[in-house]
Amino acid sequence: MTGGGRGIGRAIVDRLVADGTRVLTCGRGKRPDDLAAEVAWVQADVGISADAETIVKAARDVFGAPTILVNNAGIQITKTVVETTNEDWDLVVGANCRGVFNMCRAVLPFMAEHSGSIVNIGSTSGNAADPRMAIYNASKAFVHGLTRSIAVDHGPKVRCNAICPGWITTGMASDGFDLARDPVRAKADAIARHPAGRLGTPADIANAVAWLVSDQATFATGQCFVLDGGLTAASPLQPGLF
Ligand SMILES: NC(=O)c1ccc[n+]([C@@H]2O[C@H](COP(=O)([O-])OP(=O)(O)OC[C@H]3O[C@@H](n4cnc5c(N)ncnc54)[C@H](O)[C@@H]3O)[C@@H](O)[C@H]2O)c1
């Protein structure tokens, strides 16, 4: 489980632990003080292949062959192609593409010995372009494509799915509202565009991960499940046009 120190990743860690799963997670920084004591932590950058190997080896040392991998670690930047620097590319592609690839490559040989379930955290941004998020959008489309390839190449022993969250209330979302001219109105407008009547929470994503890695989901593989409160179900046509 990558990037479990905060946000959506922390909710996934907490849910898996509550369900009785032994969890190892990682992040580029030190172990967060408030991480549950039973969760193992490795300080590592998933974009570096040797670090990904270290994470998987640490998991094998602690629990034996891993049966679940959740690729959650990711970075978003708000830039067009022209504004994107080589450093931005390395950061975003490093975490969102190379990181997911490195972790899958490191874990698959051990899952193939028994069985396994991989869940990649993609995004609705990988299906439809959010403005000024060029390489983030593209990086999440990569995650969706890799998810299907792994399911096809490594089934039936390994199932691989992606969850594509929409607007989830982590620090990322609140920071965005704070930048608006009228943050209260910006949030109300955002909520009004969700048929579910609210923004998503990290627990919404954790609930879906818990299902996908469970025995209840053995027929689910190669899919990218959108979880966005209906945000992207709406036609872009304005109400009242017809
Ligand atoms: N918040 C949203 O609205 C939203 C929507 C769609 C998809 N997502 C995706 O969900 C995932 C989690 O997002 P979040 O909102 O919780 O973000 P966040 O920034 O709160 O958490 C991301 C975590 O990933 C870790 N991380 C980043 N790069 C890493 C690397 N190279 N190596 C190891 N760890 C690394 C960070 O340290 C952090 O703990 C990301 O993949 C993000 O793209 C989020």
The ligand as a MOL file (V3000), in Angstrom:
LIG
                    3D

  0  0  0     0  0            999 V3000
M  V30 BEGIN CTAB
M  V30 COUNTS 44 48 0 0 0
M  V30 BEGIN ATOM
M  V30 1 N -7.9790 14.1150 -3.6910 0
M  V30 2 C -8.6370 13.9440 -4.8210 0
M  V30 3 O -9.6410 14.6550 -5.0950 0
M  V30 4 C -8.2060 12.8890 -5.8090 0
M  V30 5 C -9.0100 12.6920 -6.9570 0
M  V30 6 C -8.6390 11.7070 -7.8800 0
M  V30 7 C -7.5100 10.9320 -7.6610 0
M  V30 8 N -6.7330 11.1550 -6.5540 0 CHG=1
M  V30 9 C -5.5470 10.3020 -6.3850 0
M  V30 10 O -5.5950 9.6660 -5.1240 0
M  V30 11 C -4.2740 9.4390 -4.6500 0
M  V30 12 C -4.1110 10.0370 -3.2440 0
M  V30 13 O -4.4080 11.4140 -3.3320 0
M  V30 14 P -4.5670 12.3460 -2.0290 0
M  V30 15 O -5.5770 13.3760 -2.3750 0
M  V30 16 O -4.7530 11.5170 -0.8180 0 CHG=-1
M  V30 17 O -3.1330 13.0600 -2.0630 0
M  V30 18 P -2.1220 13.4280 -0.8700 0
M  V30 19 O -1.1600 14.3880 -1.4810 0
M  V30 20 O -2.8700 13.8250 0.3510 0
M  V30 21 O -1.3880 12.0250 -0.5760 0
M  V30 22 C -0.5080 11.4450 -1.5000 0
M  V30 23 C 0.4550 10.5600 -0.7510 0
M  V30 24 O 1.3530 9.9570 -1.6970 0
M  V30 25 C 2.6830 10.0890 -1.2050 0
M  V30 26 N 3.6170 10.1420 -2.3450 0
M  V30 27 C 3.6180 11.0200 -3.3830 0
M  V30 28 N 4.6340 10.7500 -4.2020 0
M  V30 29 C 5.2840 9.6820 -3.7040 0
M  V30 30 C 6.4050 8.9260 -4.1140 0
M  V30 31 N 7.0920 9.2340 -5.2280 0
M  V30 32 N 6.8100 7.8860 -3.3410 0
M  V30 33 C 6.1330 7.5480 -2.2180 0
M  V30 34 N 5.0550 8.2270 -1.7710 0
M  V30 35 C 4.6380 9.2770 -2.5080 0
M  V30 36 C 2.6830 11.4090 -0.4380 0
M  V30 37 O 3.7570 11.4610 0.4740 0
M  V30 38 C 1.3180 11.3480 0.2540 0
M  V30 39 O 1.3870 10.6100 1.4600 0
M  V30 40 C -3.3370 10.0470 -5.6840 0
M  V30 41 O -2.9040 9.0350 -6.5860 0
M  V30 42 C -4.2290 11.0600 -6.3970 0
M  V30 43 O -3.7930 11.3250 -7.7080 0
M  V30 44 C -7.0610 12.1070 -5.6270 0
M  V30 END ATOM
M  V30 BEGIN BOND
M  V30 1 1 1 2
M  V30 2 2 2 3
M  V30 3 1 2 4
M  V30 4 1 4 5
M  V30 5 2 4 44
M  V30 6 2 5 6
M  V30 7 1 6 7
M  V30 8 2 7 8
M  V30 9 1 8 9
M  V30 10 1 8 44
M  V30 11 1 9 10
M  V30 12 1 9 42
M  V30 13 1 10 11
M  V30 14 1 11 12
M  V30 15 1 11 40
M  V30 16 1 12 13
M  V30 17 1 13 14
M  V30 18 2 14 15
M  V30 19 1 14 16
M  V30 20 1 14 17
M  V30 21 1 17 18
M  V30 22 2 18 19
M  V30 23 1 18 20
M  V30 24 1 18 21
M  V30 25 1 21 22
M  V30 26 1 22 23
M  V30 27 1 23 24
M  V30 28 1 23 38
M  V30 29 1 24 25
M  V30 30 1 25 26
M  V30 31 1 25 36
M  V30 32 1 26 27
M  V30 33 1 26 35
M  V30 34 2 27 28
M  V30 35 1 28 29
M  V30 36 1 29 30
M  V30 37 2 29 35
M  V30 38 1 30 31
M  V30 39 2 30 32
M  V30 40 1 32 33
M  V30 41 2 33 34
M  V30 42 1 34 35
M  V30 43 1 36 37
M  V30 44 1 36 38
M  V30 45 1 38 39
M  V30 46 1 40 41
M  V30 47 1 40 42
M  V30 48 1 42 43
M  V30 END BOND
M  V30 END CTAB
M  END
